Amino acid sequence: MKLDVYKALWGMTGPLEAQLEQIAAAGYAGIEVWVDSGIPDPQQIRRLAENYRLRVIVATVMPSIESIQPTLQMLSEYAPVLMNVQSGRDAMTFDEGCAFLEVALESAAHVDVPVLHETHRGKLLFTPWTTAAYLHRFPELYITADYSHWVNVCERLPNDQAEALALANGRARHVHARVGYEEGPQVPDPSAPEYASQLAWHEAQWRAIRDAQQSAGIETLTITPEYGSPSYLHTLPHTNVPVADLWRVCLWAAQRIREQLSDD
């Protein structure tokens, strides 16, 4: 199975072209771009991505039924390989969530690339059990697996949710490979030995996703070590100085992913 590791632009600074040049030189397959009301410019992203031979994944929030159509239209302008949306709100009832997903899935059926719904705190898929309920209800629902949020929301490694995790792993079509811990969605540095148990748990889920995709005949696993800038990245009190170098954290995570998930 082919493994494509993407680099999120989140937390990067400087001119956009310099960012993509750095990403390409580091061996990433593509970029993941957070889009907010058409920013960054889709034409510039398409041109630079083509110049540096990088594929594009786009992501944004899609909080309401009314936002679905304009969001998908906005994201399509980037010519992405897939769209990742943070859908709905955690306060929606199950019936409200079903109504949202019915429209979202119908709208996505007219889009040329996969539209994936991210497991994210504060959004519709904010816990394993809530996500499982929607996955049972909608067989055509596929997700971006960002389980760092589930660890944070559950305040534990959710080993008691094996059935929900198996279902989610089978429906994951993209991975945000960030290690979360019981009190937050991002460990300061996944290479630190004090987070070894959290790293091992997340990697077990990512391997299960890879195996499920292989069984389904999917040829490429896309995965983004989506570590973010402050306040996701811890800082020193009173100074807001990050406790780790974000570029190096992502680079370590990318190499670790290749070692753990690539075919032998």
C-alpha positions as CSV (number, residue, x, y, z in Angstrom):
1,M,0.0,0.0,0.0
2,K,1.3,3.5,-0.9
3,L,1.7,5.9,1.9
4,D,1.4,9.6,1.2
5,V,2.4,11.9,4.1
6,Y,1.1,15.5,3.9
7,K,2.2,18.6,5.7
8,A,-0.3,21.0,7.2
9,L,0.4,24.7,6.6
10,W,-0.9,25.3,10.1
11,G,1.8,27.1,12.1
12,M,4.1,27.8,9.2
13,T,5.3,31.3,8.6
14,G,6.8,33.4,5.8
15,P,5.9,33.6,2.2
16,L,3.7,30.9,0.9
17,E,6.0,29.9,-1.9
18,A,8.9,29.5,0.6
19,Q,6.6,27.3,2.8
20,L,5.8,24.9,-0.2
21,E,9.5,24.8,-1.3
22,Q,10.5,23.7,2.3
23,I,7.7,21.1,2.4
24,A,8.6,19.7,-1.0
25,A,12.3,19.5,-0.1
26,A,11.4,17.6,3.1
27,G,9.8,14.8,1.0
28,Y,6.1,15.3,1.8
29,A,3.6,14.2,-0.9
30,G,1.4,17.2,-0.5
31,I,0.0,20.0,1.7
32,E,-3.1,20.3,3.8
33,V,-4.6,23.8,3.7
34,W,-7.0,25.3,6.2
35,V,-9.4,27.5,4.2
36,D,-11.4,30.3,5.7
37,S,-13.6,32.4,3.4
38,G,-11.4,31.8,0.4
39,I,-8.1,32.5,2.2
40,P,-5.5,31.5,1.0
41,D,-6.1,32.3,-2.7
42,P,-7.0,29.1,-4.6
43,Q,-5.3,30.1,-7.8
44,Q,-2.0,30.7,-5.9
45,I,-2.3,27.4,-4.1
46,R,-3.0,25.5,-7.3
47,R,-0.1,27.1,-9.1
48,L,2.5,26.6,-6.4
49,A,1.4,23.1,-5.7
50,E,1.8,22.2,-9.3
51,N,5.2,23.9,-9.4
52,Y,6.4,21.9,-6.4
53,R,4.6,18.7,-7.4
54,L,2.5,18.7,-4.2
55,R,-1.0,17.4,-4.0
56,V,-3.6,19.4,-2.0
57,I,-6.0,18.5,0.7
58,V,-8.3,21.3,1.9
59,A,-10.1,21.6,5.2
60,T,-12.6,23.9,6.9
61,V,-15.6,24.1,9.2
62,M,-19.1,23.3,8.0
63,P,-21.3,24.1,11.0
64,S,-24.8,24.3,9.6
65,I,-27.0,22.9,6.8
66,E,-27.0,26.4,5.3
67,S,-23.2,26.3,5.1
68,I,-22.9,23.0,3.2
69,Q,-23.3,24.1,-0.4
70,P,-21.1,27.3,-0.2
71,T,-18.4,25.4,1.7
72,L,-18.1,22.6,-0.8
73,Q,-18.1,25.1,-3.6
74,M,-15.4,27.1,-1.9
75,L,-13.2,24.0,-1.3
76,S,-13.6,22.7,-4.9
77,E,-11.8,25.8,-6.2
78,Y,-8.5,24.4,-4.8
79,A,-8.7,21.3,-7.0
80,P,-8.0,19.1,-4.0
81,V,-7.6,15.3,-3.8
82,L,-10.0,15.3,-0.9
83,M,-12.0,17.7,1.3
84,N,-12.0,17.5,5.0
85,V,-14.8,19.2,6.9
86,Q,-15.4,19.7,10.6
87,S,-19.1,19.2,10.5
88,G,-22.0,20.4,12.7
89,R,-21.8,21.0,16.5
90,D,-21.6,18.8,19.5
91,A,-24.8,20.3,20.9
92,M,-26.9,19.0,18.0
93,T,-29.4,16.3,18.9
94,F,-29.0,13.0,17.1
95,D,-32.0,13.9,14.9
96,E,-30.5,17.3,14.1
97,G,-27.2,15.6,13.2
98,C,-28.9,13.2,11.0
99,A,-30.7,16.0,9.1
100,F,-27.4,17.7,8.7
101,L,-25.6,14.6,7.4
102,E,-28.4,13.8,5.0
103,V,-27.9,17.1,3.2
104,A,-24.1,16.9,3.5
105,L,-23.9,13.4,2.0
106,E,-26.4,14.3,-0.8
107,S,-24.4,17.4,-1.7
108,A,-21.1,15.5,-1.5
109,A,-22.4,13.0,-4.0
110,H,-22.1,15.7,-6.7
111,V,-18.5,16.5,-5.8
112,D,-15.7,14.9,-7.8
113,V,-13.5,14.1,-4.8
114,P,-14.1,12.5,-1.4
115,V,-15.7,14.7,1.3
116,L,-14.7,13.4,4.7
117,H,-16.1,14.4,8.1
118,E,-13.5,14.9,10.8
119,T,-13.7,13.4,14.3
120,H,-13.2,16.7,16.2
121,R,-14.1,17.9,19.6
122,G,-16.9,20.5,19.6
123,K,-18.2,19.1,16.3
124,L,-20.7,16.4,15.4
125,L,-18.3,13.5,15.6
126,F,-16.8,14.5,19.0
127,T,-16.9,11.1,20.8
128,P,-16.4,7.5,19.7
129,W,-20.0,6.5,20.6
130,T,-21.6,9.5,18.9
131,T,-19.6,8.8,15.8
132,A,-20.6,5.1,15.9
133,A,-24.2,6.0,16.0
134,Y,-23.9,8.2,12.8
135,L,-21.8,5.6,11.1
136,H,-24.4,2.9,11.7
137,R,-27.1,5.3,10.5
138,F,-25.2,6.3,7.3
139,P,-23.2,3.6,5.6
140,E,-22.0,6.1,3.1
141,L,-20.4,8.3,5.8
142,Y,-16.6,8.4,5.7
143,I,-14.3,10.2,8.1
144,T,-11.0,11.8,8.7
145,A,-9.7,10.1,11.8
146,D,-8.3,12.5,14.3
147,Y,-8.4,10.5,17.5
148,S,-6.4,13.0,19.5
149,H,-9.7,14.7,20.1
150,W,-11.4,11.6,21.4
151,V,-8.6,11.0,23.9
152,N,-9.0,14.5,25.1
153,V,-12.9,14.5,25.3
154,C,-12.9,11.0,26.9
155,E,-10.0,12.0,29.3
156,R,-8.6,8.5,28.7
157,L,-7.3,6.3,26.0
158,P,-10.8,4.9,25.0
159,N,-9.9,1.2,25.1
160,D,-13.5,0.6,26.4
161,Q,-14.8,1.7,23.0
162,A,-13.3,-1.1,20.9
163,E,-16.5,-1.6,18.9
164,A,-16.8,2.1,18.0
165,L,-13.1,2.3,17.2
166,A,-13.3,-0.7,14.9
167,L,-16.2,0.8,13.0
168,A,-14.5,4.2,12.7
169,N,-11.2,2.6,11.6
170,G,-13.1,0.9,8.8
171,R,-14.6,4.1,7.6
172,A,-11.5,6.3,7.9
173,R,-10.2,7.6,4.5
174,H,-7.7,10.1,5.8
175,V,-5.8,10.4,9.1
176,H,-4.7,13.3,11.2
177,A,-1.8,11.7,12.9
178,R,-1.5,13.8,16.0
179,V,-1.0,12.3,19.4
180,G,-3.4,13.6,22.0
181,Y,-3.4,12.9,25.7
182,E,-5.9,12.7,28.5
183,E,-5.9,16.5,29.2
184,G,-5.3,17.9,25.7
185,P,-5.4,17.3,22.0
186,Q,-1.7,17.6,21.4
187,V,1.3,16.3,23.3
188,P,4.1,18.8,23.4
189,D,6.5,16.4,21.6
190,P,5.5,12.8,20.5
191,S,9.1,11.7,20.7
192,A,9.2,12.3,24.5
193,P,9.2,9.1,26.5
194,E,6.6,10.3,28.9
195,Y,4.0,10.1,26.1
196,A,5.0,6.6,25.0
197,S,1.7,5.0,25.9
198,Q,-0.3,7.6,24.1
199,L,1.9,7.3,21.0
200,A,1.5,3.5,21.0
201,W,-2.3,3.7,21.3
202,H,-2.6,6.1,18.4
203,E,-0.2,4.1,16.2
204,A,-2.3,1.0,16.9
205,Q,-5.3,2.8,15.5
206,W,-3.4,4.1,12.5
207,R,-2.2,0.6,11.7
208,A,-5.8,-0.7,12.0
209,I,-6.9,2.0,9.5
210,R,-4.2,1.0,7.1
211,D,-5.1,-2.6,7.3
212,A,-8.8,-1.8,6.8
213,Q,-8.0,0.2,3.8
214,Q,-5.9,-2.5,2.3
215,S,-8.7,-5.0,2.8
216,A,-11.0,-2.6,1.0
217,G,-8.7,-2.4,-2.0
218,I,-7.6,1.2,-1.4
219,E,-4.2,1.8,-2.9
220,T,-3.1,4.9,-1.0
221,L,-3.3,6.0,2.6
222,T,-3.1,9.7,3.1
223,I,-2.0,10.9,6.5
224,T,-1.1,14.3,7.9
225,P,0.9,14.7,11.2
226,E,-1.2,17.7,12.0
227,Y,0.6,19.3,14.9
228,G,-0.4,22.9,15.5
229,S,1.0,26.1,16.7
230,P,0.3,27.7,20.1
231,S,-2.0,27.3,22.0
232,Y,-2.1,23.7,20.7
233,L,1.7,23.6,21.1
234,H,2.5,24.1,24.8
235,T,4.2,27.3,25.8
236,L,6.2,28.5,28.8
237,P,4.2,30.6,31.3
238,H,4.3,34.4,31.0
239,T,6.4,34.3,27.7
240,N,4.2,32.3,25.2
241,V,7.5,30.7,24.0
242,P,6.8,27.3,22.5
243,V,8.3,24.4,24.4
244,A,9.2,22.6,21.1
245,D,10.0,23.4,17.5
246,L,6.9,22.8,15.4
247,W,8.6,22.0,12.2
248,R,10.9,19.4,13.9
249,V,7.9,17.9,15.7
250,C,6.1,17.4,12.4
251,L,9.2,16.1,10.7
252,W,9.9,13.6,13.4
253,A,6.2,12.5,13.3
254,A,6.3,12.1,9.5
255,Q,9.4,9.9,9.6
256,R,7.9,7.8,12.4
257,I,4.8,7.3,10.4
258,R,6.8,6.1,7.4
259,E,8.7,3.7,9.6
260,Q,5.6,2.3,11.3
261,L,3.1,2.2,8.5
262,S,5.0,1.7,5.3
263,D,4.9,-1.8,3.7
264,D,7.9,-3.9,4.7
